[in-house]
């Protein structure tokens, strides 16, 4: 029997932040993973993942790990931790505090536990199976700790939608996103993983992304679901596989969004 508690997630977040925060808004080397196009990676990404792996291996040596920068280990385990050390590296290198460290635990393929840490704002959004929670500065109220609830919007005309960029969507996907965007109240771009945290916190209603890898979303699935939201692929498939993702603040809004996107 294993136990994952908030103290463990905070330890993971702290280990990552010790690598990311000193390098944020600093002049650091930026490598490009692509030969065509631009997919940045930095020393901060690599060192943060190493630090997270070390903490996980210390506490759960029998569990598997899948990370963006260093791949997989012990992947035949029923319990696999999925790591994105800096989700939103483009934001990171641009000095914008909407990036975050994502860590999620899959049990037999299902995302059960997840977290998003934003060390610059000193915030941790997490879910352990009994709800989604925010931990942050005490000046924000509620003693620096609050349970998260989506706002259960049920009509697209009242919804706020986030996406990192409409440029993510190509051809029919772009046409579909444009149809949906024309019906919502407000759309915002460039928020990366912080968008999902705001959906779980009740400040947004839809997040729509395309081309995601499992590590881009695994840590966020439990936070969305345990705050009362719904997150799947655009065809209704499991979000754990990544790809074309739709997160919504309510089941009714999720159904409307999928219907419009697949029209």
C-alpha positions as CSV (number, residue, x, y, z in Angstrom):
1,X,0.0,0.0,0.0
2,X,1.4,3.4,-0.9
3,X,0.2,6.9,0.1
4,X,0.7,10.1,-1.8
5,X,-0.1,13.2,0.2
6,X,0.2,16.9,-0.3
7,X,3.5,17.0,1.5
8,X,5.0,14.7,-1.1
9,X,3.7,16.9,-3.9
10,X,5.0,20.0,-2.2
11,X,8.4,18.3,-2.0
12,X,8.3,17.6,-5.7
13,X,7.3,21.1,-6.4
14,X,10.1,22.5,-4.2
15,X,12.7,20.3,-5.8
16,X,11.7,21.5,-9.3
17,X,11.5,25.1,-8.3
18,X,15.0,25.0,-7.0
19,X,16.1,24.4,-10.6
20,X,13.6,26.5,-12.5
21,X,13.1,29.6,-10.5
22,X,16.8,30.8,-10.3
23,X,16.9,30.4,-14.1
24,X,13.6,32.3,-14.8
25,X,14.1,35.7,-16.4
26,X,17.8,35.1,-16.7
27,X,19.9,34.9,-19.8
28,X,20.2,31.2,-20.3
29,X,21.1,28.9,-23.3
30,X,18.1,27.8,-25.4
31,X,18.3,24.7,-27.5
32,X,15.9,23.7,-30.2
33,X,14.5,20.2,-30.4
34,X,13.4,20.6,-34.0
35,X,15.5,20.9,-37.2
36,X,12.4,22.6,-38.8
37,X,10.4,24.9,-36.6
38,X,11.0,25.8,-33.0
39,X,10.5,23.7,-29.8
40,X,12.7,25.1,-27.1
41,X,14.4,23.3,-24.2
42,X,16.7,24.7,-21.6
43,X,18.9,23.6,-18.8
44,X,16.1,24.4,-16.4
45,X,13.8,21.8,-18.1
46,X,16.5,19.1,-17.8
47,X,17.6,19.9,-14.3
48,X,14.1,20.1,-13.0
49,X,13.2,16.7,-14.4
50,X,16.3,15.2,-12.8
51,X,15.3,16.7,-9.5
52,X,11.7,15.4,-9.7
53,X,12.9,11.9,-10.7
54,X,15.2,11.8,-7.7
55,X,12.3,12.6,-5.3
56,X,10.0,10.0,-6.9
57,X,12.6,7.3,-6.8
58,X,13.4,8.0,-3.1
59,X,9.7,7.6,-2.1
60,X,8.4,5.1,-4.7
61,X,11.3,3.1,-6.1
62,X,9.0,0.5,-7.6
63,X,6.9,3.0,-9.6
64,X,7.6,3.8,-13.3
65,X,8.5,7.3,-14.6
66,X,7.9,8.9,-18.0
67,X,9.4,12.3,-18.5
68,X,9.5,14.7,-21.4
69,X,13.3,15.2,-21.3
70,X,14.6,11.7,-20.3
71,X,12.0,9.2,-21.4
72,X,10.8,6.2,-19.5
73,X,11.9,3.9,-16.8
74,X,10.2,0.9,-15.3
75,X,7.2,1.4,-17.6
76,X,5.8,-2.1,-17.0
77,X,4.7,-0.9,-13.5
78,X,1.0,-0.3,-12.9
79,X,1.9,3.0,-11.3
80,X,3.7,5.5,-13.6
81,X,4.6,9.1,-12.8
82,X,4.4,11.4,-15.9
83,X,6.6,14.6,-15.8
84,X,6.7,17.8,-17.7
85,X,9.3,19.8,-15.9
86,X,8.4,23.0,-17.6
87,X,5.1,23.1,-19.4
88,X,5.2,26.3,-21.4
89,X,8.9,26.6,-22.1
90,X,8.1,29.3,-24.7
91,X,6.5,31.3,-21.9
92,X,9.4,30.5,-19.6
93,X,12.0,31.9,-22.0
94,X,9.8,34.9,-22.7
95,X,9.6,35.9,-19.0
96,X,5.9,35.2,-18.6
97,X,4.8,33.4,-15.4
98,X,2.1,31.1,-17.0
99,X,4.4,28.1,-17.3
100,X,4.4,25.4,-14.7
101,X,5.7,22.1,-13.5
102,X,3.3,19.2,-14.2
103,X,3.5,15.8,-12.5
104,X,0.8,13.2,-12.7
105,X,0.4,9.6,-11.5
106,X,-1.2,7.0,-13.8
107,X,-2.6,3.9,-12.2
108,X,-3.3,1.2,-14.8
109,X,-3.5,3.9,-17.4
110,X,-5.8,6.3,-15.6
111,X,-4.7,9.7,-14.3
112,X,-5.4,9.6,-10.5
113,X,-3.1,12.2,-8.9
114,X,-1.8,15.4,-10.4
115,X,-0.3,18.8,-9.7
116,X,0.7,22.0,-11.4
117,X,3.3,24.1,-9.6
118,X,4.0,27.8,-10.6
119,X,6.9,28.8,-8.3
120,X,7.2,32.4,-9.4
121,X,3.7,33.1,-8.1
122,X,4.2,30.5,-5.3
123,X,1.1,28.5,-6.3
124,X,0.4,24.8,-6.3
125,X,-2.7,23.3,-7.8
126,X,-3.2,19.6,-7.0
127,X,-5.5,16.7,-6.7
128,X,-5.1,13.5,-4.6
129,X,-8.4,11.7,-5.1
130,X,-10.5,13.6,-2.6
131,X,-10.9,16.9,-4.5
132,X,-8.8,19.6,-6.1
133,X,-7.0,22.2,-4.1
134,X,-4.9,25.4,-4.4
135,X,-2.1,26.2,-2.1
136,X,-0.5,29.6,-2.3
137,X,0.3,33.0,-0.7
138,X,-1.7,33.7,2.4
139,X,-2.4,37.2,1.2
140,X,-4.6,35.6,-1.4
141,X,-7.1,34.7,1.4
142,X,-8.4,31.5,2.9
143,X,-5.2,31.0,4.8
144,X,-3.3,30.2,1.6
145,X,-5.3,27.0,0.9
146,X,-8.7,26.5,-0.8
147,X,-10.7,23.7,-2.4
148,X,-11.2,24.3,-6.2
149,X,-14.5,24.1,-7.9
150,X,-15.3,24.8,-11.6
151,X,-18.1,27.3,-12.2
152,X,-20.4,24.9,-14.0
153,X,-21.2,27.1,-16.9
154,X,-23.7,25.4,-19.2
155,X,-24.0,27.7,-22.2
156,X,-21.3,28.5,-24.7
157,X,-22.6,32.1,-24.9
158,X,-21.5,32.7,-21.3
159,X,-18.2,30.8,-21.6
160,X,-14.5,31.9,-21.5
161,X,-12.2,29.8,-23.7
162,X,-8.5,29.5,-23.5
163,X,-6.0,28.1,-26.0
164,X,-2.3,28.6,-26.2
165,X,-2.6,29.8,-29.8
166,X,-5.1,29.4,-32.7
167,X,-2.1,28.5,-34.8
168,X,-2.1,25.1,-33.1
169,X,-5.1,24.2,-35.1
170,X,-4.8,23.3,-38.8
171,X,-7.3,23.0,-41.6
172,X,-10.6,21.5,-40.2
173,X,-9.5,21.9,-36.6
174,X,-9.0,25.6,-37.2
175,X,-12.4,25.9,-38.8
176,X,-13.9,24.1,-35.9
177,X,-12.2,26.3,-33.3
178,X,-13.2,29.4,-35.2
179,X,-16.9,28.3,-35.1
180,X,-16.7,27.7,-31.4
181,X,-14.8,31.0,-30.7
182,X,-17.6,32.9,-32.5
183,X,-20.1,31.6,-30.0
184,X,-18.3,32.1,-26.7
185,X,-18.3,35.3,-24.6
186,X,-14.5,35.7,-24.3
187,X,-11.4,34.0,-25.7
188,X,-7.8,34.4,-24.4
189,X,-4.5,33.1,-25.8
190,X,-1.1,32.2,-24.6
191,X,-1.8,30.9,-21.1
192,X,-0.3,27.4,-21.4
193,X,-0.9,25.1,-18.4
194,X,-2.1,28.0,-16.3
195,X,-5.3,28.0,-18.4
196,X,-6.3,24.6,-16.9
197,X,-5.6,25.8,-13.4
198,X,-7.9,28.8,-14.0
199,X,-10.6,26.5,-15.3
200,X,-10.4,24.4,-12.2
201,X,-10.4,27.5,-10.1
202,X,-13.6,28.8,-11.6
203,X,-12.3,31.6,-13.7
204,X,-12.6,30.0,-17.2
205,X,-14.8,27.5,-18.8
206,X,-13.1,25.8,-21.8
207,X,-9.5,25.0,-22.7
208,X,-8.9,23.6,-26.2
209,X,-5.5,22.5,-27.4
210,X,-4.1,20.3,-30.1
211,X,-1.0,18.2,-30.6
212,X,-0.4,17.5,-26.9
213,X,1.7,14.7,-25.5
214,X,0.6,12.7,-22.5
215,X,3.1,14.6,-20.3
216,X,1.5,17.9,-21.3
217,X,-1.8,16.9,-19.7
218,X,-1.4,14.0,-17.3
219,X,-0.8,16.2,-14.2
220,X,-3.8,18.4,-15.1
221,X,-6.5,15.7,-15.7
222,X,-7.1,14.9,-12.0
223,X,-7.1,18.6,-11.1
224,X,-9.8,19.3,-13.7
225,X,-11.9,16.3,-12.9
226,X,-11.7,16.5,-9.1
227,X,-12.7,20.2,-9.3
228,X,-15.9,19.2,-11.1
229,X,-14.9,19.6,-14.8
230,X,-14.6,17.2,-17.7
231,X,-11.5,16.7,-19.9
232,X,-11.2,14.3,-22.9
233,X,-9.9,14.2,-26.4
234,X,-12.1,16.1,-28.9
235,X,-13.6,12.8,-30.1
236,X,-14.5,11.8,-26.5
237,X,-11.5,9.5,-26.0
238,X,-9.3,9.5,-22.9
239,X,-7.3,12.7,-22.3
240,X,-4.4,10.5,-20.9
241,X,-3.4,9.8,-24.5
242,X,-2.9,13.6,-25.3
243,X,-3.6,14.9,-28.8
244,X,-6.6,17.1,-29.4
245,X,-7.9,18.0,-26.0
246,X,-11.1,19.7,-24.7
247,X,-11.4,20.6,-21.0
248,X,-14.7,22.1,-19.8
249,X,-16.1,23.4,-16.5
250,X,-19.3,21.3,-16.8
251,X,-20.5,18.1,-18.5
252,X,-23.2,20.1,-20.4
253,X,-20.6,22.6,-21.7
254,X,-18.3,19.8,-22.7
255,X,-21.0,18.2,-24.7
256,X,-21.8,21.4,-26.5
257,X,-18.2,22.1,-27.3
258,X,-17.6,18.5,-28.7
259,X,-20.7,18.7,-30.8
260,X,-19.6,22.0,-32.3
261,X,-16.0,21.0,-32.8
262,X,-17.1,17.8,-34.6
263,X,-19.8,19.3,-36.7
